[in-house]
Amino acid sequence: MRQHPRTRLPRRAVALAACAVTVAVTAAGQAGAAPGAPGHRTGLCGPGRADTTYTDRLCAAEGDLLDVRIGDVRATQPSVGYDEVYYKLGRHTLGKDAVNKKFDDWCEANGQLEAASASSGARLDDPASFTCELPVGSETGESVAAMKTVVVGPGGSLYLTDGHHTLTSFFETPDGGPELHVRLRVVANYATLTQQEFFKRMEANRWVWPRDPEGAPVPVTGLPKSLGLSRFQDDRYRSLLYFARDIGYTPGTRPFQEFFWGTWVRESRAADLADWDPKSLPSYLDTVEKISRAQSALPANSTVADGLTAGELGALAEWNAGKAADKGEFAKLSVPYAEAKPGKLAYALRYKDAHGIG
């Protein structure tokens, strides 16, 4: 049995200021409209409603935890950092942990902290084969805060606002896929809005990132309708910023935080990426160091992107939290795969090499 301390602060702080939305029951709807269509909610919510997954979505309130099939979740961004997903897949398939990290990731995403145990041959798609620290129904503020988040959109569609990389790794891992279930925390319910009204509200809340990896606008109608690596473009800036977490900035201050920083890297040319070789550990580390040192050198009130300042985007006052390069988070990131506890970059590069990914 794996032992853990009694409390564990989540790495990612909750930065979403969720809107309070009243899910109203409409007394009358358009004749012949499909159940769940915006404006046609009679009988679906309140006493006596049918207890189904579909109506649970339509009636979900801020803070509710929804059990979802990850193949049903829609994206709010057109790209991911492939190397972050490769790290997760490498850790899940090539890992050296006593309990596979994929069970930690699933338990955390499901509001149950970390994995407590896993049987021989345990699989994500067999929940009986592993246990989490907290049973369902015993969630705490800490465990719920670490969950991935979703907005209920028109007609009950689910739009992910945090967790694209984690859920994509679940989608791609051999014992995952689109049928895998996980719970998501609802931050708003906009089921009764039209599609146009919905995306206006999402953009006002900065819960959507409609830009490609080079910053060009992407129409919201062009966002991926489901998860899976092949549905996303690769944003190399997003990957670099993921590996700079807790070295140049503190993650979790707001949705799409790494994309804002990626915009700054691309547009300000704060670091020279000309010599970056994403297949080489020394080169990758050198590039992460350049970017993260540039982040921590910014005054807190300097504008980074879209009017947001370095302070609002979590820039650290001192590089690597004031530690030398052979200490702290940068030292952890630098550990090669041959060691007992490899760093994140080592897992990503090992996975790419094992699968012939250039």
C-alpha positions as CSV (number, residue, x, y, z in Angstrom):
1,M,0.0,0.0,0.0
2,R,1.3,3.4,-0.9
3,Q,1.7,5.9,1.9
4,H,1.0,9.6,1.5
5,P,0.9,12.6,3.9
6,R,-2.5,13.4,5.3
7,T,-2.7,16.6,3.3
8,R,-1.3,17.5,0.0
9,L,-1.7,21.0,-1.5
10,P,-2.6,20.8,-5.2
11,R,0.1,21.9,-7.6
12,R,-2.4,23.9,-9.7
13,A,-4.3,26.6,-7.8
14,V,-7.8,27.2,-8.9
15,A,-7.9,30.4,-10.9
16,L,-11.3,30.1,-12.5
17,A,-13.8,32.8,-11.4
18,A,-16.8,30.7,-12.2
19,C,-20.1,32.4,-13.1
20,A,-23.2,31.6,-11.1
21,V,-25.8,30.4,-13.5
22,T,-29.4,29.6,-12.7
23,V,-30.6,26.7,-14.8
24,A,-34.2,27.6,-15.2
25,V,-37.1,25.4,-16.1
26,T,-39.0,26.9,-19.0
27,A,-42.8,26.6,-18.7
28,A,-43.3,26.3,-22.4
29,G,-41.1,25.5,-25.4
30,Q,-41.3,25.4,-29.1
31,A,-43.5,22.5,-30.3
32,G,-41.5,19.6,-31.6
33,A,-38.1,20.9,-30.4
34,A,-35.6,18.3,-29.3
35,P,-35.3,17.7,-25.6
36,G,-32.5,19.8,-24.2
37,A,-32.6,22.4,-27.0
38,P,-32.0,25.9,-25.7
39,G,-35.3,27.3,-24.3
40,H,-36.9,23.9,-24.1
41,R,-36.2,22.5,-20.6
42,T,-39.7,21.7,-19.3
43,G,-39.6,18.9,-16.8
44,L,-36.0,18.1,-17.2
45,C,-34.9,19.9,-13.9
46,G,-36.5,19.9,-10.5
47,P,-38.6,17.4,-8.7
48,G,-39.6,14.4,-10.7
49,R,-37.1,14.9,-13.5
50,A,-35.7,11.8,-15.2
51,D,-32.3,10.8,-13.6
52,T,-30.1,10.5,-16.7
53,T,-26.6,11.6,-17.7
54,Y,-28.0,13.9,-20.3
55,T,-30.4,15.7,-18.0
56,D,-27.7,15.8,-15.3
57,R,-25.7,17.9,-17.8
58,L,-28.6,20.3,-18.5
59,C,-29.4,20.7,-14.8
60,A,-25.8,21.0,-13.6
61,A,-24.9,23.9,-11.4
62,E,-21.6,25.6,-10.7
63,G,-19.6,23.2,-8.5
64,D,-21.3,20.0,-9.5
65,L,-19.2,17.0,-10.5
66,L,-20.2,15.4,-13.7
67,D,-19.2,11.9,-14.7
68,V,-18.3,12.1,-18.4
69,R,-17.2,9.9,-21.2
70,I,-14.0,11.8,-22.4
71,G,-15.0,11.2,-26.0
72,D,-18.0,13.5,-25.5
73,V,-15.9,16.5,-24.3
74,R,-15.3,19.3,-26.7
75,A,-12.1,21.5,-26.8
76,T,-11.8,25.2,-26.2
77,Q,-8.4,25.5,-27.9
78,P,-7.1,24.3,-31.3
79,S,-3.7,23.1,-30.2
80,V,-1.8,21.4,-27.4
81,G,1.8,21.1,-26.6
82,Y,2.6,17.6,-28.0
83,D,5.7,17.2,-25.9
84,E,3.6,17.7,-22.7
85,V,1.3,14.9,-23.8
86,Y,4.4,12.8,-24.8
87,Y,5.7,13.3,-21.3
88,K,2.5,12.0,-19.8
89,L,2.3,9.1,-22.1
90,G,6.0,8.3,-21.4
91,R,5.4,8.4,-17.7
92,H,2.3,6.2,-18.1
93,T,3.9,3.6,-20.4
94,L,7.7,3.8,-19.5
95,G,7.5,4.9,-16.0
96,K,9.5,3.8,-13.0
97,D,7.0,4.7,-10.3
98,A,5.9,2.1,-7.7
99,V,2.3,2.9,-8.6
100,N,1.9,4.0,-12.2
101,K,1.5,7.8,-12.5
102,K,-1.5,7.4,-14.7
103,F,-3.5,6.3,-11.7
104,D,-2.4,9.3,-9.8
105,D,-3.4,11.5,-12.7
106,W,-6.8,9.9,-13.0
107,C,-7.5,10.0,-9.2
108,E,-6.6,13.6,-9.1
109,A,-8.7,14.5,-12.1
110,N,-11.6,12.5,-10.5
111,G,-11.4,14.5,-7.3
112,Q,-9.9,11.7,-5.2
113,L,-6.3,13.0,-4.7
114,E,-3.7,10.4,-5.6
115,A,-3.7,6.7,-6.2
116,A,-3.4,4.6,-3.0
117,S,-2.8,1.1,-4.6
118,A,-3.0,-0.7,-7.9
119,S,-3.2,-4.5,-8.5
120,S,-0.9,-6.3,-10.9
121,G,-2.2,-5.6,-14.4
122,A,-4.3,-2.7,-13.2
123,R,-5.9,-0.6,-16.0
124,L,-7.5,2.8,-16.2
125,D,-10.6,1.3,-17.9
126,D,-11.1,-1.1,-14.9
127,P,-11.7,1.1,-11.8
128,A,-11.9,-1.9,-9.6
129,S,-8.2,-2.7,-10.3
130,F,-6.9,0.4,-8.4
131,T,-7.9,2.6,-5.5
132,C,-7.6,6.3,-4.8
133,E,-6.8,8.1,-1.5
134,L,-10.4,9.4,-1.2
135,P,-13.5,7.3,-2.0
136,V,-16.2,8.9,-4.1
137,G,-18.4,10.9,-1.9
138,S,-15.6,11.9,0.5
139,E,-14.2,14.8,-1.6
140,T,-12.6,17.8,0.1
141,G,-12.1,21.4,-1.0
142,E,-8.5,20.4,-1.8
143,S,-9.4,17.4,-3.9
144,V,-12.2,19.2,-5.8
145,A,-9.9,22.2,-6.5
146,A,-7.5,20.0,-8.4
147,M,-10.1,18.6,-10.8
148,K,-10.4,19.6,-14.5
149,T,-13.2,21.9,-15.4
150,V,-16.0,22.1,-17.9
151,V,-18.7,24.5,-19.0
152,V,-22.1,23.1,-20.1
153,G,-22.9,24.6,-23.5
154,P,-25.9,24.8,-25.7
155,G,-28.1,21.7,-25.6
156,G,-25.9,20.1,-22.9
157,S,-22.6,19.9,-24.9
158,L,-19.5,19.9,-22.6
159,Y,-16.6,22.3,-23.2
160,L,-13.4,21.7,-21.4
161,T,-11.8,24.8,-19.9
162,D,-8.8,23.1,-18.2
163,G,-7.3,19.6,-18.7
164,H,-6.9,19.3,-22.5
165,H,-3.4,17.7,-22.0
166,T,-4.4,15.3,-19.2
167,L,-7.6,14.1,-20.9
168,T,-5.8,13.8,-24.2
169,S,-3.2,11.5,-22.5
170,F,-6.1,9.4,-21.1
171,F,-7.5,9.3,-24.7
172,E,-4.2,8.1,-26.2
173,T,-3.0,5.7,-23.5
174,P,-3.5,2.0,-24.3
175,D,-6.0,1.4,-21.4
176,G,-7.8,4.6,-22.0
177,G,-9.6,5.9,-25.1
178,P,-12.8,7.8,-25.8
179,E,-14.9,5.4,-23.7
180,L,-12.9,6.1,-20.5
181,H,-14.9,8.0,-17.9
182,V,-13.7,10.7,-15.5
183,R,-15.5,13.4,-13.5
184,L,-15.2,17.1,-14.3
185,R,-16.1,20.1,-12.1
186,V,-18.7,22.4,-13.6
187,V,-17.8,26.1,-13.6
188,A,-20.8,27.4,-15.4
189,N,-24.0,26.2,-17.2
190,Y,-24.9,28.0,-20.4
191,A,-27.1,25.3,-21.8
192,T,-29.9,27.7,-22.7
193,L,-27.8,30.1,-24.7
194,T,-27.6,30.1,-28.5
195,Q,-24.2,29.0,-29.9
196,Q,-23.4,32.7,-30.7
197,E,-24.3,33.9,-27.2
198,F,-22.4,31.0,-25.7
199,F,-19.1,31.8,-27.4
200,K,-19.5,35.5,-26.6
201,R,-19.8,34.6,-22.9
202,M,-16.9,32.2,-23.2
203,E,-14.7,34.8,-24.8
204,A,-15.7,37.4,-22.2
205,N,-14.6,35.0,-19.4
206,R,-11.4,34.1,-21.3
207,W,-12.5,30.4,-21.3
208,V,-11.6,29.8,-24.9
209,W,-8.4,30.2,-26.9
210,P,-9.3,30.6,-30.6
211,R,-5.7,31.1,-31.9
212,D,-3.4,28.7,-33.8
213,P,0.2,28.1,-32.7
214,E,1.4,31.2,-34.6
215,G,-1.2,33.4,-33.1
216,A,-3.6,33.5,-36.1
217,P,-7.3,33.6,-35.3
218,V,-9.2,30.3,-35.4
219,P,-13.0,30.5,-35.8
220,V,-14.8,28.9,-32.9
221,T,-16.6,26.6,-35.3
222,G,-13.1,25.2,-36.2
223,L,-12.3,24.1,-32.6
224,P,-11.9,20.3,-32.2
225,K,-15.3,18.6,-31.5
226,S,-13.6,16.0,-29.4
227,L,-10.2,15.1,-27.9
228,G,-7.4,13.0,-29.2
229,L,-3.9,14.1,-30.3
230,S,-4.6,14.0,-34.0
231,R,-7.4,16.6,-33.6
232,F,-5.0,19.2,-32.3
233,Q,-2.2,21.2,-33.8
234,D,1.2,21.1,-32.1
235,D,2.1,24.3,-30.2
236,R,5.8,24.1,-29.5
237,Y,5.7,27.3,-27.4
238,R,3.1,25.7,-25.2
239,S,5.4,22.7,-24.6
240,L,8.3,24.9,-23.6
241,L,6.2,26.8,-21.1
242,Y,4.9,23.6,-19.6
243,F,8.4,22.5,-18.8
244,A,9.2,25.9,-17.3
245,R,6.6,25.5,-14.6
246,D,7.8,26.5,-11.1
247,I,11.1,27.6,-12.7
248,G,10.1,30.8,-14.5
249,Y,6.5,31.1,-13.3
250,T,3.9,29.5,-11.0
251,P,1.2,27.6,-12.9
252,G,-2.5,27.9,-12.1
253,T,-3.2,31.6,-12.1
254,R,-5.7,31.5,-14.9
255,P,-6.9,29.4,-17.9
256,F,-4.6,29.2,-20.9
257,Q,-1.8,30.6,-18.9
258,E,0.9,28.9,-20.9
259,F,-0.7,30.2,-24.1
260,F,-0.4,33.8,-23.0
261,W,3.3,33.2,-22.1
262,G,3.8,31.4,-25.4
263,T,2.5,34.5,-27.2
264,W,5.1,36.5,-25.3
265,V,7.9,34.2,-26.3
266,R,6.8,34.2,-30.0
267,E,6.2,38.0,-30.3
268,S,8.9,39.4,-28.0
269,R,11.6,37.0,-29.0
270,A,12.7,37.1,-25.3
271,A,14.8,34.0,-26.0
272,D,16.6,32.9,-29.1
273,L,15.1,29.6,-30.2
274,A,17.2,29.2,-33.4
275,D,19.4,26.5,-31.9
276,W,16.7,24.6,-30.0
277,D,16.7,20.9,-30.9
278,P,13.6,19.4,-29.4
279,K,15.1,15.9,-29.6
280,S,18.1,16.7,-27.5
281,L,17.9,16.8,-23.7
282,P,20.7,19.4,-23.2
283,S,19.3,21.6,-26.0
284,Y,15.8,21.4,-24.6
285,L,17.0,22.2,-21.1
286,D,19.1,25.1,-22.3
287,T,16.0,26.6,-24.1
288,V,13.8,26.1,-21.1
289,E,16.4,27.9,-19.0
290,K,16.6,30.8,-21.4
291,I,12.9,31.3,-21.4
292,S,12.3,30.9,-17.7
293,R,15.2,33.2,-16.8
294,A,13.6,35.9,-19.1
295,Q,10.3,35.3,-17.4
296,S,11.6,35.8,-13.9
297,A,13.5,38.9,-15.0
298,L,10.3,40.7,-16.0
299,P,8.9,43.4,-13.6
300,A,5.6,42.2,-12.1
301,N,3.8,45.1,-13.7
302,S,5.1,44.6,-17.3
303,T,2.6,43.6,-19.9
304,V,3.0,40.1,-21.3
305,A,0.1,39.4,-23.6
306,D,-3.6,40.6,-24.0
307,G,-3.1,43.2,-21.3
308,L,-2.1,40.7,-18.7
309,T,1.0,41.4,-16.6
310,A,3.9,39.2,-15.6
311,G,2.5,39.2,-12.0
312,E,-1.0,38.2,-13.1
313,L,0.5,35.3,-15.1
314,G,2.5,34.0,-12.2
315,A,6.1,35.1,-13.1
316,L,8.5,34.2,-10.3
317,A,10.5,37.0,-8.7
318,E,13.6,34.8,-8.8
319,W,14.6,32.2,-11.3
320,N,14.0,28.6,-10.1
321,A,12.6,30.1,-6.9
322,G,16.0,31.4,-6.0
323,K,17.8,28.0,-6.1
324,A,20.9,27.1,-8.1
325,A,20.6,25.2,-11.4
326,D,21.5,21.9,-9.6
327,K,18.7,22.4,-7.1
328,G,14.9,22.8,-7.1
329,E,12.6,22.3,-10.0
330,F,15.2,22.9,-12.7
331,A,17.4,20.1,-11.2
332,K,14.4,17.7,-11.3
333,L,13.7,18.6,-14.9
334,S,17.3,17.9,-15.8
335,V,17.4,14.2,-14.6
336,P,18.0,11.8,-17.5
337,Y,16.0,8.7,-18.2
338,A,18.7,6.3,-16.9
339,E,18.2,7.5,-13.3
340,A,15.7,6.1,-10.9
341,K,13.5,9.2,-11.1
342,P,13.8,10.7,-14.5
343,G,12.7,14.3,-15.2
344,K,9.7,15.2,-17.3
345,L,11.8,16.1,-20.4
346,A,13.6,12.7,-20.2
347,Y,10.2,10.9,-20.3
348,A,9.0,13.0,-23.2
349,L,12.1,12.4,-25.3
350,R,12.2,8.7,-24.4
351,Y,8.6,8.3,-25.5
352,K,9.2,10.1,-28.8
353,D,12.3,7.9,-29.5
354,A,10.5,4.7,-28.7
355,H,7.7,5.6,-31.1
356,G,9.8,7.1,-33.9
357,I,8.4,10.6,-33.4
358,G,10.7,13.2,-34.9
